Amino acid sequence: NLIRDTRVAYSDDCVNWTTPEPIVYKDGRDIQMYANAITQYERSDGLYIGMPTHFVLDSKGDKWTDVYFMSSRDRLNWNRSSGPILAPAEGQMYVYPDCGYPTAGMIQTSEREISFFMDEYDSSKKCDVLTRYTVRTDGFMAVTGSKLTTKPLIKEGNSLELNFDGQVKVTMTDASGNSVT
């Protein structure tokens, strides 16, 4: 069973290229990912984001695409969402292989909103259309559940900003697990 694969190669002149290397998803799952729409995220130096298209072929033979989210600092090792962030509604599958693909790049459309676009099929017009989607600024991934522990971080300065929606309780600890204020 063949799995679609995405690789990275570099060139200074668009003629001579390095040997392509497969990108690595930290979750270790090998699923049908392609058309990644990778771009550097302007709001964070050295951060790359992508919205890879995921090809699905179900047991009934139906084919469609949905969209995941991924991020990387080195463009080779990627964090990927555990499931699609954008998927067609039941019975409204994107017409594979013609649509269901995000465009590369994003636009900050307000202080609190970032927009991206996706090629979708409009059955009423019987053609592809470019659809605009929005997320809150820096709101690509979310944590669900009651507790989150981050990897250790080094903090400089006298403030820390947290991007969240709703209620949150934060406890900071030192390397030994003791609360700090």
PyMOL commands that set and color helices and strands:
alter all, ss='L'
color gray80, all
select strands_A, chain A and resi 7-8+21-22+24-25+33-34+39-40+48-50+53-57+63-67+70-72+77-80+101-102+107-110+113-122+127-136+172-173+179-180
alter strands_A, ss='S'
color yellow, strands_A
deselect
rebuild
show_as cartoon
